[in-house]
């Protein structure tokens, strides 16, 4: 009976984690966790109980003022490596949206995305964090860490709003987490990979060179999953995502903390978009993305503000309900993305896996990271592509054919 209970708890936390992979909480508030849970339940239930890892609070963060939005201490989850992976470290920066105004940040600080008081005490380690070789062939025995996200700006802010009781200290949180992990052995790492999904994928790009500089004698690379948020026009011809990111930048005064290599010649909002950052990153970087990212479709390309009459509603929930003209628009978005990464892909040290699926955060889901029917490009699943790139077994510049040619996709369908 106890084992059965643990299995159900494990499935519940996997599903909760999948919900968290999406940035629906703070953007336009048009998705509920319950509805999303229903949408992905059938494809997401784990076949075996996942490894559950407890939360560690970073007590040393207080001294450097590295606190969540509400002033509570940040945290992380760690599972120690062993054997050949004992001196290798995989750090995953958690995603989970952004807040773009004082009002939305005040709301956020009363959730697990703004306060450690509300964080789960345990979370499942699946996908790239799994401890099973059959689920995570290259990183299963590494030291694997999930750094929790509670600042609302992809670990980049360093300011405060005393009147609203808000601490925008994402950059300090990142630094405090790295300092603590260094004290736990990461400073002796022979190999390290900084990863993240969605808002965490953006953070892994932002901090990639910092991470590498902190480990000068270590083989360091970075992985951004579903973090390639495009500065693209929405279906009305407007700029929904740029307007939103502009709010994030203004609210947290990010013009003071975004990479100078970008802000020296572009406005701060432009420097919150990965397409304007990836060209200046010196550390080897792998971009894992879908050409028709579900989150970008729903909240950047066709949010309600750009589609008040709901003409795109069915298409955003189920790709099979998209009209020919809507697919044509999405093909234009794909071409824009591919043109954006051309120069990035030309570098031998960088990796690329852009498949033609309607999905988001493929490294965090077991079914898309590595399973019997995982999505593939040229018969290679994502986990093996990332592994081949990290270990220099082969160069990986995998770009899928345009929708609907890929039959291996695990397309998300929402109810």
MOFEN-V724910 format. One record per run of one state. SS is the DSSP state (H for helix, E for strand, L for the rest). FROM is the first residue (numbers start at 1). TO is the last residue. If there is no record, write none. Layout:
SS/FROM/TO
SS/FROM/TO
//
This chain:
L/1/1
H/2/20
L/21/32
H/33/44
L/45/50
E/51/54
L/55/55
E/56/57
L/58/58
H/59/64
L/65/66
E/67/67
L/68/72
E/73/73
L/74/74
E/75/79
L/80/82
H/83/85
L/86/87
E/88/93
L/94/101
H/102/108
L/109/115
H/116/118
L/119/121
E/122/125
L/126/126
H/127/129
L/130/142
E/143/147
L/148/158
E/159/161
L/162/165
E/166/168
L/169/169
H/170/183
L/184/185
H/186/188
L/189/190
E/191/197
L/198/198
H/199/206
L/207/207
H/208/213
L/214/218
E/219/225
L/226/239
H/240/251
L/252/253
H/254/256
L/257/259
H/260/263
L/264/269
H/270/272
L/273/273
H/274/276
L/277/277
H/278/280
L/281/284
E/285/290
L/291/293
H/294/301
L/302/312
H/313/317
L/318/318
H/319/321
L/322/323
H/324/340
L/341/341
H/342/346
L/347/350
E/351/355
L/356/365
H/366/369
L/370/375
E/376/377
L/378/379
E/380/381
H/382/390
L/391/396
E/397/399
L/400/415
//
